[in-house]
Amino acid sequence: MATGLATTHHTVRRAAHGRTLGLLGRVGLAAQGMCFGIIGALAIGVATNSGGATTDPQGALNALARHGWTRVLLVLLCIGFAAYAIWRLAQALFDRGDMGHAFGGLCRRAIQLVQGVAYIVLTVGAAKTLAGAGSQTGGERRAAAGVLGWPAGRELVGFVATVLAVTACVLVYWALSRRFEESLLSSELDRRTTRVVEVTGVVGLCALGVVAAIVAWFLFKAAVDFDPRTPVGIGGALAKLGASPYGSALLGITAAGLIVFCLFDLLQARYHDA
């Protein structure tokens, strides 16, 4: 029995470090980029008063489901989200990225675990949307509002806000320090492509960090005020930007940054050392 379990564990671990998982990671990065690109494009429409919407990933999926030809892209995103989830879980649980067991490595693997779980949720949402039973947008906001009613709910929402705030700082740090380049196959990049990757990585990750910071702030505010109406998700964060002084400009810049992040993810899909 013990021998069988050991053999199974060895087989799973070997698969987690195999080339197939690397391919899934590349597919997942492309899907992630396309999703944020759609969110950014919809927000650009709001900023320029030409339609659009400030929405979250589920809202982007719902938008794709409204037209016959875009449902093909929705199918591809569903597959891509599942691939991304499997890849991140392999990194977190089987240390595919060789992060190790030191404190820093465990922190990065914890982030990868959260990413994997989040994309399982997105995969389910995409599948439900394809089946004609799409989920409502603002799921993060409703979840946070519900948690406030739990025992120690304020503390839990505050903890999530802290984690998200730290994540925002890490995203900006990784952008400005260009630490993201460590995960790229630099030997395959020529000078021009390297420059494009640098620019899209810095701008795109900073834009994502801004959105994460806004979401974290309103989660903090909800925990402090004990107000279930306060939390916002990605769509709410973009809407708050649009409603602020110089909102159209700020929303347009951030939305453009998310589109740049989409381009960065597409480049990662080609050059990431997955």
Secondary structure as the mmCIF struct_conf table of DSSP 4:
data_model
#
loop_
_struct_conf.conf_type_id
_struct_conf.id
_struct_conf.beg_label_comp_id
_struct_conf.beg_label_asym_id
_struct_conf.beg_label_seq_id
_struct_conf.end_label_comp_id
_struct_conf.end_label_asym_id
_struct_conf.end_label_seq_id
HELX_RH_AL_P HELX_RH_AL_P1 ALA A 2 ALA A 16
TURN_TY1_P TURN_TY1_P1 HIS A 17 HIS A 17
BEND BEND1 GLY A 18 GLY A 18
HELX_RH_AL_P HELX_RH_AL_P2 ARG A 19 ALA A 47
TURN_TY1_P TURN_TY1_P2 THR A 48 ASN A 49
BEND BEND2 SER A 50 GLY A 51
HELX_RH_AL_P HELX_RH_AL_P3 PRO A 57 LEU A 64
TURN_TY1_P TURN_TY1_P3 ALA A 65 ARG A 66
BEND BEND3 HIS A 67 HIS A 67
TURN_TY1_P TURN_TY1_P4 GLY A 68 TRP A 69
HELX_RH_AL_P HELX_RH_AL_P4 THR A 70 PHE A 94
TURN_TY1_P TURN_TY1_P5 ARG A 96 GLY A 97
BEND BEND4 HIS A 101 ALA A 102
HELX_RH_AL_P HELX_RH_AL_P5 PHE A 103 LEU A 130
TURN_TY1_P TURN_TY1_P6 ALA A 131 GLY A 132
HELX_LH_PP_P HELX_LH_PP_P1 GLY A 134 GLN A 136
BEND BEND5 THR A 137 THR A 137
HELX_RH_AL_P HELX_RH_AL_P6 GLY A 139 VAL A 147
TURN_TY1_P TURN_TY1_P7 LEU A 148 GLY A 149
BEND BEND6 TRP A 150 TRP A 150
TURN_TY1_P TURN_TY1_P8 PRO A 151 ALA A 152
HELX_RH_AL_P HELX_RH_AL_P7 GLY A 153 SER A 177
TURN_TY1_P TURN_TY1_P9 ARG A 178 ARG A 178
HELX_RH_3T_P HELX_RH_3T_P1 ARG A 179 SER A 183
STRN STRN1 LEU A 184 LEU A 184
HELX_RH_3T_P HELX_RH_3T_P2 SER A 186 GLU A 188
HELX_RH_AL_P HELX_RH_AL_P8 ARG A 191 ASP A 225
TURN_TY1_P TURN_TY1_P10 PHE A 226 PHE A 226
TURN_TY1_P TURN_TY1_P11 PRO A 228 ARG A 229
BEND BEND7 THR A 230 THR A 230
HELX_RH_AL_P HELX_RH_AL_P9 ILE A 234 ALA A 243
BEND BEND8 SER A 244 SER A 244
TURN_TY1_P TURN_TY1_P12 PRO A 245 TYR A 246
HELX_RH_AL_P HELX_RH_AL_P10 GLY A 247 TYR A 271
STRN STRN2 HIS A 272 HIS A 272
#
